[in-house]
Amino acid sequence: MGYKNLQDCIQDLETTRQLIRIDDPISANIEAGAIQRRVYQAGGPALLFTNLDGCSFPALANLFGTLERTRYLFRDTLAAVELLVKLKLDPKTLLKQPSSLLKAPRAALNLIPRTVRSGPATQLQTSLSQLPQIKSWPDDGGAFITLPQVYSEHPATPGLRHSNLGMYRVQISGNDYQTDREAGLHYQIHRGIGIHHTEALRQGKPLRVNIFVGGPPSLSIAAVMPLPEGMPELAFAGLLGGHRIPMIHPPGQLPMPAEADFVICGTIDPHQQKPEGPFGDHLGYYSLTHDFPVVRVNTVYHRPGAVWPFTTVGRPPQEDTSFGAFIHELTGELIPDVLPGIKAVHAVDAAGVHPLLLAIGSERYTPYNNDHEPEEILTQAHAILGQGQLSLAKYLLICAEDDNPQLDIHNIPDFFRHILERIDWRRDLHFDTRTTVDTLDYSGSGLNRGSKVVLAARGPKRRELTTEIPADLLLPDGFRQPRIAQPGILLIEGPAAQQGPAAEDSDLHDFCQAYTPEAPINSFPLIIIVDDSDFCAASINNWLWATFTRSNPAADIYGIGSSMTAKHWGCQGSLVIDARIKPHHAPPLIDDPEVEKRVDQLGAKGGPLHGII
């Protein structure tokens, strides 16, 4: 059976040498987060900080730091979860018709939470200022809860069936928040709590929320699962955890897990927002200060022996990479059912997840058509961009399975090679020029605002991809240091970018005008203009990150020999992406060198991290 609470999990991991205690005094200001990131990068164990400065609660980090450890946490239930996924069992049906459980595996019984009168979670009380004040990056606006489970119910139809449990970051100190009375709630576009908040605003009433921290590890996974609307996350937590989640439901309050470590009870003020952030985020940049909802905190409960779990995020890969990989293992087989015709979808972690999607589709509708122009895969591409959080993608590269049935969507160099060998830049680019993008992505024209492009390739190879820079390559003034990222992709350093969010850059315009479609540079079908070509050429992760986090398709895609026909843009020669940092972009995350020195000392001989980092 799965863990009933976090304490059982910690004990097991320590017994099996997958967790170490750090008893040295550790600062919650940057240092704890820096340690977690270093240990994650080393593939190290979970970390229990027992002496966090200014706080009486121990803190747990790197719990999900490796995919292997994440699988281990749920080893007793994975087979049952996979079986239910294959059976396409719908928890909504189970909640409406409990008798259907008789036809399902015994594990399905765990989908329905059980109500209890009391539990450890509400035995003690504290305040926000007494919680671990963990600040992960130097310019963060204050302390944040980084593994929160925010619970809400639909105001018009309350109850489990219309509940939402999501991982939305919570700022508990700093900025203009009233100490111990207010917290900032940052939820992004296309998140389930938005439906509840909208209804509360329509009614003109506060929205009640409970913020759980800790508890059985299955709650954290459930809070980030991309479940269909109407499928309760608490039900999935029970399935994954191997037991029905016990819930306390005090009169007049929202329910809360009996085994949670902390529960913050409050309401979202319908009439007030306050500046939240900055916060070092998972794209590798700071998300900047913006107005977000304020939670008026009523009570902060905690259990005896409570432990504070946390993580830090930054340029991927980070601990949340394990979340994504584990979720894909659980749900990957459902993709063809949710998106008919789609064989596989891969959100590229190294590119910040949402900026870049790769997909393999199928062409089945017109077998008599021999012109090899993308048809059904375009329909499938738009279905992907209309599906939940997949809709936040900026770049979607899609190909047809029949062109190479052995193509591995997770082999990124091979996938790009396949696309670039076949794509026709005159016809195969399809833009959405004004739409929503990830809230954390500052490459667009404003908060939640940007563009998308579908690159659809189908048919036989139309070109061989070069791996050599032409000896006679001449670059316009200000452009230098050509480097090869991979076959067919050329990196060129450009002058510092000057343009605003939606303006055409004159340097990039002049660069493209300097060449005809017959020029030798067009032997590279994709050219990427960057700030540092040596950095980008050093690894595939570097150029993926720079290219897809620093460009807004409609504004930053150019082409040699470009033209517009019937409002369709394309180019005869190379496609050019401007991946330089622009004046309106958020600043990248940079480690504090003094803190890194202290972390190095912990890894020296005799230190608690010796042999780990």
N, C-alpha and C positions, 0 to 999 in steps of 0.2 A: 504494500500500500504506500501511497505518497505521504509526504510530510504534512502533519496537521498544523504545524506552525514553523516559524523561522528558527526557533531554538533547537528543535529536533534536526533541522537541516544543518545548522552550524555544527552540532555535536557529531553528526555523521561525517561531514566533510573533514572535521578535525581528526576524527578517528582514522579515516582513510587517507590522511596526509594530503588532502586537497585544500586545506585552509591553514594559514599560519596567523598567530597573534602578534601584533606589534605593540609592545608595552612601552616603548620609548614615547616621550612627550611629542606629539605631532600637532602642528598648527592646522586649524580648520581653514585658515586663509591661504589658499593656493597649494600648500604643501601636501595635504591629504589627497587632493585631486591629482597632483603631479605624480605622486607615488602610484596611484591606481593606474594612470596611463602608462607609466614605465613598466609596471608589472604585467599589464595587459599585453603590451608590445612584445614582452619576453615570453608570452604564453604561460605565465605564472599562476600561482594559486589564488584562491579567495583570501581576502585580508580582513582581519578583525582588529580594528583600532580600539584599544582599551583605555587609552590615555589621551583623548582628544582635548585640546586646550579649552578651558572655560566651559566644559560640558560634562555632566555626570552620566550621560548615555554613551555606551560603546557604539561604534559605527562599523558597518560591514560594506566592503567594496569588492568589486571584481567577481561577484557571485556567478555571473553568466559570462565570465571572461574567456572561456573557450567553448567551442561547440561540443566538444567531448564532455565537458563538465555539465553543460546544459542538458545534454542527453542523459547523463547520469542522474541528474536531479529527478527526471521523470521516467526512469527506467522501468518502473513497475506498471506504467500506464500507457506507454507509447504504442504497444501492440493493439490495445483496445481502441485507442484514438484512431489509429490507422485503419482498423477494421470498420469503425463507424463512418469514417470518411469514405471508404470504399462502398459502404452500403448507402452513402448519401443520406444518412439519417438526419432529419430536420428537427432540431430541438424545439422549434415553434410548434410542430405537430405534437411532440411529446408533452409540452406544457398544456396544450388544449385537450389532448386525448391520452391521459396517463396509461390507459390500457394497452396502448401501442408498445409500451415498454416490454410487454411479454414476448414480443417478436424480436426484440433487440438484445444484444449482448448484455450480460449482467452489469457491465460498467455503465450502461446508459442510465441506471438508477441514480448515478451520482450527478446527473444533469440538474436535478431539482434541489435548490438549497433547502435547508431545514431551519425552522425557527426555534431558537432557544431563549430562555428567560434571562440568562446572564452569561457572562464569560469574562476571561481575563482582560479583554480590551478596554473595559470601562471601569476597572477597579481603582485606577489612580488618575489624577489630573495634573497638568502642568500648563505652561504658557509657550507661545511661539518663541520668545527670547531665550527660553531654557533648552530649546531644541538645538541640535548641532548646527552651527552657523557656517555651513560649508560653502565656500566661494571657490570656484574651480579655475577661473582665469583672471589675470591681473585687472582687466577693465570691466569685469562683471559689476552690475549695479548693486549687488548685495548678495545675501545668502539665498539659495534656492533649494527646494525639494526636487531632486532629479529622478526619483523613482516613485512619483506619486500615483495613486490610483484614485481618480476623481469620479465619484459616484453621483448620479443625478437620476431623476425620474421625470417623465413627461407630466407637466402640470395638469393637463386636461385628462390624462388617463394614467394615474400613478400606479405603481406596482412593478414587480419584477419583469413582466413581459414587455414593458415599455421603459426599461431602465437602460442606462449607459454607464460603462466603466471605462474610462480612458486615461491615458498617461499624458497629462497636460502639465507643463512645468508650472511651479508655484513659487513665487518670490515672497519670502517671509521676513525680509528686512531690507533696509535701504530706501532710497528715493523718498517719496513723500508719504509712505505708508505709516499709519499710526501704530506705534509699537504695541505689540500683543493684541491689537484689535483688528488689523487689516492685513490682507495678503493679496498679491497680484496673481491673477489666473490667466495664463497665456495659452489660449487654444487657437489652433490654426484652422485654415479653411478646410472644408469637407470633413469636419469632425462631428461625431454624433451628439456631443453636448450642445452644439449650435442649434439643433432642432428644439431641444428643451428650452434653451435660453430665448429663442425667438418666440415661443409660445408664452413664456413668462412675461416677456416684454409686451406682447399683445394684450395680456391680461392686466398689465401694469402692476405686477406683483413680484416680490423677490423670488429668486430661484434657490431652493435649498440644495446644498451640496455637502457631501461628506468626503473628506480626503483621507484615504487609508494609506498608511506607510507600513511596510513590512507585512507580516502574516505569512501564510504558506506561499512558496515561490510561484505556484500556479496562478495566483492573483496577478502578479506582475506580467506574466506572459499573456494572460487573458486581456489585460488592459491595453496591450499593443496589437492584439490580433485583429486583422481586417475582416471582421465578421459581417455577414449580411445585416442590413437594417432590420431590426425586430428580433434578432437573435441575442439573448442576454449573455454578456460576458461572464457573469457569475455562474451561469450554467456550464460554460466551457471550462471555467476554473475548476469546478467540481469534477468534470470528466478528466481533465488533465491531472488534477491532484489526487484522483483515486478515492475521493470521499465527498459526500454531500457537504457543501460549505455551510457551517453553522452561522446563522445570522441573528443578532440581537436587534429587536425592533421596538425601541422605547416609544411610549405614547407621544404623538406629536412630533416625532423625529423620523429621519430616514433610517433605514436599517444599516447595520455595520457588522463586519465579520467579527465573530466572537474571539478569534485568535489573532486579530491584527495587533501589531506592536503599538501603533499610534492611530488615533482617529481625530481629525480636525473637523469640527462641525460648524457650519456657517451658512450664510446666504449671500448670493450675488445681488448687489444693490442695482435695481433697475435704472437708477437715475445717475449713476456715477461711474466714470472710468478714471484711471490714473496712469501716469507713465510707468511702464514696466520695462526692465532691461537696463543696459545692454546685457547680453548673455552669450558666452562662447558656445557656438552651436555646431550641429553635426555636419554642416557643409564645409567647416574649416574656417569660418569667419564669425565675427560677432553679429548676432541679430541686434538691431539698434533699438533705441528707446521709442516706444509707441504707446498710445493709450490702449489699455486692455481692461477687462472687467475687474472689479474689486470684490473680494470676499470679506464680508464682515464676520469675524470669528466670534463664535459664542463660547465654545468649549474645546479644550484640547485634552483628550483622554490618552492614557497609555497603560499598558499592562505591566505587571511586575517583571523586572529583568528585561525591559524593552531594549531592542537593538535597532539602530537607525541604518537602513540600507541606502546606499547612494551609488551613483556612477558619475563619470564625467564624459562629455562628448567633445568632439573636435574633428579635425580632418580625418576622414575614414582611412583605414579601418580603426574602429574603437569597439568598446564592449557592446554597443548596440548592433554591431555587425553580427554578433552571435545571435541576437534576437532575430534579425532578418533571416539568417541562414536556417535557424531552427523552425521558424514559421513557414518558410518555403518547403522544408521537408514535410511538414504537417499538411500543407494545403496545396502543394504543387499539382497533385493529381486531379484537383477539382477545376483547374483552369479550362480544360476543353468543355466542361459542362457549363461554366459561367460564361465563357466566350467561345461559342461554337466556331469551329474551323481553326482556332488558335491551337498550336501544338505546344508552345512554350513561351514564357515571358520572363525576362531577367532584368531586374532593376539593378543597375551597376553601382555597387557600393563605393568603389573608388572614385566615381564621379559625383558622389553626394546623394546617391539613391534616386531621388526624384528627377534630377536634371536629365538623366539618360536611361531610356528603356530600350532593350533589344527584344525582338519578337520573331517567332517563326510561325507563319500562317500557311494557308493552303489555297490553291486555285482549283475549284471543283465545278464551277457553274457553266463554264463555256469550254469544254474540252475540244471543240472544233476550232477554237481561236488559236491560230499559230503565230500571231504577231508578238507574243510574249510581253505584252504591256501589262503592268500591274492592274488588276481588276478587283477580284474578291479580297485580296490582302489589303486594299485601300478601305473597303468596308470594315474589315476586321480591325484595321488600325484605328478607325474612328470609334469602334466599339470599345477598344482598350482605353482610349482617351475619354470615354464616358463612364468608366468603371471606378468608382470610389477614389482611393488615393492614387491609383494609376493615372487619373485625370490630371494630376499635377505635373506630369512629365513635360519637359520642354522639347527634347529630342527623342523621337521614336524611330528606330531603324528596324524595318521589317522586310523579311524575304520569304520566298515560297519554298516549302519543304521539298517539293519535287525536284528542285534544282540541285539539291545535295542532301539526301535523307540522312547522311551521317554527320551533318553539321552540328557541333556542340555549342549550344547557346552560351555556355559558361566559358568557352575558349574565346576570349575577347579578340585577340589578334586574328584568329581564323575567321571570326564573324565579320570583322571590319574588312578583311581581305575579300571575303565572299561578296559583300555589298559593293566594295569599290571596283571589283572586277566586272560588275554587271550594271551598275547604275548609270542612267542617262540623265545628266543634270538639266537637260532641256525640258524633260517631261516629269521627272520622278520626285520633285520637291513639292510639297503641299503644305501651305502655311495657314495657321490661325493667327492672325496678326494682333488681335486685341482680346485677350482672354485671361483666365486666372492661372496663376502659378503658385508654387510653394511660398507660404508666408515668409519663410526664412531666406528666400532667394532674392538678392538685391541687384541682380543683373537686369531686371526689367524696368518698367516705366514708373513703378510705384509699389506700395505694399499690396501684395497679392496680384499685381498686374504685370503682364508680360505677353509672351507669344509662344507658339509651338510650331514645330515643323515635323512632318512625316517624311522620311527618306525610304521609299519603297523600291526594292530591286527585284526584278524577276527576269528569268531567261538565261541563255547561254552567256559565257564570258564574252565581253566585248573588248577587253584590253588586258595586256600583261602589266603587272605593277612593277615599276622600277625600284631598284634599291641603291642607285648611284645618282649623286648630284651631277647634273650636266657640267662638263668642264667649261663650257662657254656661257654659264649662267651669269647674267648681269642683273643686279638688283638696283632699284631706284634709290636715290639719296635717302638716308635715314634708316634703310633696311639692311640687315647684315646677319652674319652668323647662321647660314642655313645648316640645318641638321635634319637627319632622317629619324622620324619617330618609329616607323615600321614601313614595310613595302607600300608604296603609293601615297605616303603621308609625309609632307615636308613641313618642317618647323622653321620659321624665320622670325628673327627679332625685329621688332618695329620701334619707331619713336614712341615716346610716352603718349598715351591716349589723352585727347582733350575734349572729346564730344560729350554732350549730355545724354540723358536716357534714351531719346528717340531720334537723335540727329545723325545724319550721315557723316562719317569721318572723312575729311578731305584727303588725308594721307592714304587711307585704304582705297578711296575712289581713284586717286592718282596711281596707286600701285597696280590696280586692275587695268587701268587705261594704258599702262606702260607696255602691255603685252597683247599680242594677237592670239587667237585660239590655236595658231600653228606654232607658237613659240616653244622652245625646248622645255620651259618650266611646266608646260601642260602635261609632261610625262608623269607628273604627280597629280592625280585627280583631286586630291584634297591638300590644301595649303592652310596652315594655321599660323596666324600672326600672334606672337607671344612677347612677353617682357623679357624672358630669359630662356633662350633656346637650349642652352646646355642643361639647365634644370629640367626642362620638359623632356629632353631626349634621354635623360638618365634612367628613366623607368616608364613603363606603360602607365602606372598609376599616376605619375606626375603629369603627363600630358592629358590623360583623361580628366583629372581634377581641374587643371587650369582651363582646358577647353570648355568643359560643360558647366562649370560653375561661374565662369566669367563672360559668358556670351548670352545674349538675348536674340533668338533666331531672326526675327523680323528686322531687327536693327543692326545685327552684327554679322549677317551672312552677305557676302559679296561674291562676284564671279567675274572671271575673264571672259569677255565676249557675251555679257549678259544682255537680256532683252525681255520685254513684256509683250505677251500675245494673249488677247482676250482675258486680260487680268491674271494671266498665269506667268509667274516669273521663272526664268531658267537661264542657263549659261552654256555656251558651246565649249568653253575651256574649263580650267580648274575652278572648283568651288573654293572660296576663301572665307575662313571664319576668323573674325577678330576676337581673340581670346586674351586681350590685354586687360589689365585692371583699369577701370574707368573712374573718373572723378566721383561718380555717385555710388560706387560700390562700397560695401562694408569692409572694414579693415580685417586682414587675416589674423588668425590666432598665433601668438608668439609666446613661447615659454619664458618664464622669468629665470634668467641665468643664475641668480643667487639661490633660488629655490632648487634649481637643478643640481647645484653643488651640494646642497644638503641631502638631496635624494641619493647622490653618488656616495656620500658618506655612509648612508644606511646600507648600501650595497658592498661596502668595503669589508675586509676580513674582520670578523667579530660583530658585524652589524646584522640586524634581523633579516635583511634582504641579500646577504652574501650568498652567492651561488644562484641567485634568482634573476637579478638584473646585471 
